[in-house]
C-alpha cells in the first residue's frame, strides 16, 4: 500500500503540501502546463529551493498580479471544471472546497451558497488545492496519514479583522483532530492546509510502520526558531510485528485520565455508563493515594480520536475534576470474529481471537450462557463449558 505520512511539527499550509509533493517527485513543469487551462490569468508560480534552519525544502510562491474578486463556491466550481485536469483531480479539489465552504458557512451563520471566500478564494488557494489533489492522484497514494497538528498561537489578520489562532474556519475544520499549541505566536495551520489534510488524510498519533522510499520537505513562509516546514514521508505500509508474528489489526487511540478525591463514589457508576454510551472503548477506576494522604480515584478512559471532545465534556460535567490529561497510545489487537454454537437449549455466541490465522482465545458470550442457565435451571459453569467445548472444534 503506497502510503504518505505528513509530520506537521511546524503546522501545515496549502503551499507546504504542494511543495512537499514537488520535492517527492511531482513534475512541476507538467503541473504548471495544466494550470494554463484555468480560466484565470494574471498570476505567476515558481518553486524555490530554500533552507529553513538547516533543512532544504521546496517553497511554492504564487504571485498574483491583479486584485482578485471574492468568489463563491459556484464560481470556484466553474473555474475548476473548465480546466483540463483529470476528472479525479477536479473531484478531489471540489471536495476540499466543499469542506471549506461548510466550515465558513457554519462560522458565519449562513448557507453554503451564500459563502463568499476571501483568502481561500484567491488564486493562490485555488492553485494550492488543485496542486494537492493533483499530487495525491499523480503520485498514486493509497493512504495519507498526518501527525497531531501544531497550530501556533496569537492573532492573525483576516478579511474580517484580527482573529485568534487558529482562525475560526480553521478551528471548525480541525474538529475531531488532535492539535496542540506551543510558544510560537504565528498562524501555523492555515484554512487551506487544514481543509486539504483533513480531507485526504487520517489523523494518527504516530507514524505508521512503513518501508520508507522518499522523504521531502515543503516550506512555509515564516522564519521561526523551529524549521517552518512539513515533512512528507513516502513509503509502503507494513504490518506491525511482535515476536516476529504479524498482527492483523492495529490502530492508534487516546487515553483520557484524571485524579479525583472529592466526589461522591456513587457518581462514578453513572459517569462510566454515560462514557460508554458516547463511544468510550474502555473505562476503569484505579485506587490511588493523593497529596496529604487522601485516598483518591484515577478515572481512565480509552477512546478513538473522533470521540475525544464529547468524552472530555462528560468527564468535566459529571465529575468534580478541574482538568483531563490526554495522551496518544498505540494498541495491538488480535483479529477477532464472532460465531455461534448450538446447544440443546439454544444458541451461544462465541468470540474468537486469532494470531496469524491461529486461534488463541475462545470466549463464550456470558449473557447468552446466563439466560440459558436461568431458563433451564442448569449451573452456569456447565453451559459455559459445553459452549466452549463445541467452539474448540472451530478451525
WOJO-V54576 format. One record per backbone hydrogen bond with DSSP energy under -0.5 kcal/mol. CO is the residue of the C=O (numbers start at 1). NH is the residue of the N-H. If there is no record, write none. Layout:
# WOJO-V54576
CO|NH, CO|NH
This chain:
# WOJO-V54576
1|3, 1|237, 2|142, 2|143, 3|235, 4|145, 5|7, 5|233, 6|8, 6|147, 7|9, 7|231, 8|11, 8|150, 11|10, 12|190, 13|17, 14|18, 15|19, 16|20, 17|21, 18|22, 19|23, 20|24, 21|26, 22|25, 26|28, 27|31, 28|32, 29|33, 30|34, 31|35, 32|36, 33|36, 34|37, 35|38, 38|40, 42|65, 42|66, 44|63, 46|61, 48|50, 48|59, 50|57, 51|53, 52|55, 54|56, 55|52, 57|50, 57|59, 58|60, 58|219, 59|48, 59|61, 60|62, 61|46, 61|63, 62|64, 63|44, 63|65, 71|117, 72|76, 73|77, 74|78, 75|79, 76|80, 77|81, 78|82, 80|83, 86|90, 87|91, 88|92, 89|93, 90|94, 91|95, 92|96, 93|97, 94|98, 95|99, 96|100, 97|101, 98|102, 99|103, 100|104, 101|105, 102|106, 103|107, 104|108, 105|109, 105|110, 111|114, 111|115, 112|115, 115|73, 115|117, 117|71, 118|121, 119|122, 122|126, 123|127, 124|128, 125|129, 126|130, 127|131, 128|132, 129|133, 130|134, 131|135, 132|136, 133|137, 134|138, 135|139, 136|141, 137|140, 143|4, 144|202, 145|6, 146|204, 149|151, 149|180, 151|188, 151|189, 154|165, 156|158, 156|163, 158|161, 161|158, 163|156, 167|171, 168|172, 169|173, 170|174, 172|175, 174|177, 177|179, 178|149, 180|151, 180|152, 183|185, 184|186, 186|153, 186|188, 188|12, 188|190, 190|194, 191|195, 192|196, 193|197, 194|198, 195|199, 196|199, 196|200, 197|201, 202|146, 209|238, 210|212, 211|236, 214|234, 216|232, 217|58, 218|230, 222|224, 226|224, 227|229, 228|220, 230|218, 230|232, 231|7, 231|233, 232|216, 232|234, 233|5, 234|213, 234|214, 235|3, 235|237, 236|211, 240|247, 242|245, 244|246, 245|242, 249|333, 251|331, 253|329, 254|303, 255|327, 256|301, 257|325, 258|299, 260|297, 264|267, 265|268, 265|269, 266|270, 267|271, 268|272, 269|273, 270|274, 271|275, 272|276, 273|277, 274|278, 275|280, 276|279, 282|302, 284|300, 286|298, 288|290, 288|296, 290|293, 291|294, 294|290, 296|288, 297|260, 297|299, 298|286, 298|300, 299|258, 300|284, 301|256, 302|281, 302|282, 303|254, 304|307, 305|308, 307|311, 308|312, 309|313, 310|314, 311|315, 312|316, 313|317, 314|318, 315|319, 325|257, 327|255, 329|253, 331|251, 333|249, 335|354, 337|352, 339|350, 341|343, 341|348, 343|346, 346|343, 348|341, 349|365, 350|339, 350|352, 351|363, 352|337, 353|360, 353|361, 354|335, 355|358, 357|359, 358|355, 361|353, 363|351, 365|369, 366|370, 367|371, 368|372, 369|373, 370|374, 371|375, 372|376, 373|377, 373|378, 379|382, 379|383, 380|384, 381|385, 382|386, 383|387, 384|388, 385|389, 386|390, 387|391, 388|392, 390|393, 391|394
